Amino acid sequence: AGRAEHPADRLAAFAAAVRHLLTDPVLPPPLLPADWPGEALRTAYTAYQRQLTDEVRTRVGGT
């Protein structure tokens, strides 16, 4: 799977991730299928939020 490099593509991909996370039952690992993407999506989305926050702060001159 490729990485979305353009901002609009990344936004669309993470919007889909958020839709998934909103339905994620957050069950204990033994109760989840082996390929359940919940934790990886949460980690990726947290990094995306941090990157967007840093970029906005840089552009508006905040800290």
N, C-alpha and C positions, 0 to 999 in steps of 0.2 A: 504494500500500500504506500502510495506517495504522500508527501506532506503538502498541505495547502500553503502556498507561499504568498498569494495575494490576500490583502486584508479582507476583502469581501468573501473570498473562498474560506478563509479561516473562520470568519464570523458565522458563515453558514454551517460549517462543520461543528463548531462549538455550540451553535443553537440546537443542532441535532443531539449533541452530547447532553445538553441540559434537559432536553425532552426525555432522553433515556434516564437520566439521573432522577428526574421527578417521579418516575415509576419504579425506580430501583428499590426493592424491598429491604435492602441493607441487612440481609440475613447473615448469620455467622458463616464463615468460610466453609465449614463442613456441610452446610445445607445448600450451597450454591453449586451450579454446574462448574466443571473445571475451567471452561472458557468464558466465564462471566466477566464482562468488561468493566463493571462498576468501579472498582478501586483504581484501575488505570485511567478511566475517564475522569474521576475526581482529581487525581494527581495532575493530569494534563490540563484540566480546566483551571485548577488553582494556578498553575504556571502561566496560563494564558491571561487570567485576570491580573496577575502581578505584572506581566509584560505590558498590558494595556494601561494599567495605572501608572507605571513608570513613564511610558511614552506620553501620556496626557500631562503628567506633572512636568516633564521636560519641555513640552511644547508651550505650556502656559507659564513656565517659569516658577512653578511651585517646588516644594521639597518633598 
